[in-house]
Amino acid sequence: MKKIYFVIITILLLGIIGVGTILYFNYRNAEKAKNPQSSDYIEYNTPNKTQTRKLVVFHNGAGPMCLEALEFFDQNGIVYEEHLTYDEDFSEELAIYRSSTDISEGVSTTYGYYPYIFVGGKAFSGFNDWIGKEIMRLAFD
């Protein structure tokens, strides 16, 4: 009997987490659709800076470095193109960007950690303070 309760509770919790995740990403995608960016060079004003280079991020939407990077982008007014691991064209889009550079910088030089961030002809794997500073340097003039 305890097994049945455990299974039922597990299913309910997974369902709640799944619905919450879907609602969160639907909200993020709706917000993103309000300000689409399609060119490689964009103009986006922050208090004293103008973003002039497109930033593209590939991530899983759940890992700590992915969430930290997204928060960093939002806090610094960075406009970005987002590709999530469950997107239908994720692998194809990632292959296009990875073909421009074999080595990533940052936490891993072999694309070992999400997020993968592409800006200004460079690729970064993972996220930390140094990567944040490099992104600010590369994305803004």
N, C-alpha and C positions, 0 to 999 in steps of 0.2 A: 504494500500500500504506500509506503514511504517513497518508493521508486516512482510511482505514478504522480504523486504530488511534486516530486523533484522535477520530473519531465514537464509537467504542466507549468510550473513556475518558471522553468528555464525557457520554455516556448513563449510565455507571456513577456518575460524580460527581453528576449531577443526581438519580439514583435514591437515592443515599445521603443527599443533602441533603433530598430530599422525605420519606424515611422518618424522618429525624431531626426534621424539622419536625412531622410528624404525631404522633410520639411525644411531643414536647415539649408540643404543644397538648392532646393527650389527657390528659396528666398535669395540666396547668394547669386544664382543665375539670373533671377529677375532684376536684381540690382545691377548686375553686370550688363544686362541688355539695355539699360537706360543710357549707358555711355560706351558703346562699342568702339573699338580702336582697330582699324584695318591697315593702316600704313606702317612702314617701318620707322618713320620719323614722325613723332607726334608732338604737339604742344600742350602741356598741362601745367598750369601755374600752381606753385606752392608759395608760401609766404615770400621767399626771396629767391626762388629758383624756378627754372623752367625745364620740365622733362622733355628731352629732345630725342631720346632713343627708346624704341619699343622694348619692353621687357616681357618675356614669355616664361611661364612657369608650368612645369609638369609635376604633379604631386598626387598623393593618395587621399588627401583631405582628412587624414586622421592622425598621422604621425606627429610627434612633438616638434620636430624641425619644420615640418610643413606648416603647422598651425602658427609657429613662431614667425616664419617668413611672411605669411599672409597678414598677420597682425602688424608686422613691421611695415609692409607695403601700405596698409590702411592708415597707420599712424603718420607715415611720411608722405601721404598723398601720391603714392606711386600708382600709376595706371598700369595694368598688366593684362596680358592674354593668358587665360587659364585653361589647362588641359588636365582632366582627372583620369586616373587609371581605368575607371570603368567607362570612359567615353569610347564610343565605337571606333573612332579613328585615332585613338591614343598612340598605338604603336607606329602607325604610318607617319603621323605628325612628328613624333619623337625622332624617328629615323631621319627625317629631313633635317631637323636641327642638329642631331648628333653627327651627321655627315660633314658638317662644317668644322668640327673640332673633335679630335680623337681623345683628348685629355680634358678632364674637368678640373677645376681648381676648388679649393675649399676643404671640406671635411674629407673628401675622397677624390683622387685623381683618376679613378676608373668608373665614375658614375655609380658608386656603391651605395649612396644614400639619397632618398628623396628629401626635399624637392630638387629637381633639376631646373636651374635658372639660366636663361640665355639673355644676354644684354651686351650691346656694344662689341659683338664679335667674340665674346668670351662665354664660357660655360662654367657653372658652379654646381657642385653636388653637395647636398646638405645645406645647413644654414647655421651661422654663428655671427658674432659681432664683426669679425673681419670681413665676412662676405657682405654684411649689411653696409659697411663703409665702402667697399668696392662697388656695390650696386649704386650707392649714392653718387660716387665719383663718375661712374660710367653712364648712368641714366640722365644725369643733370649736368648742364654746362654752367 
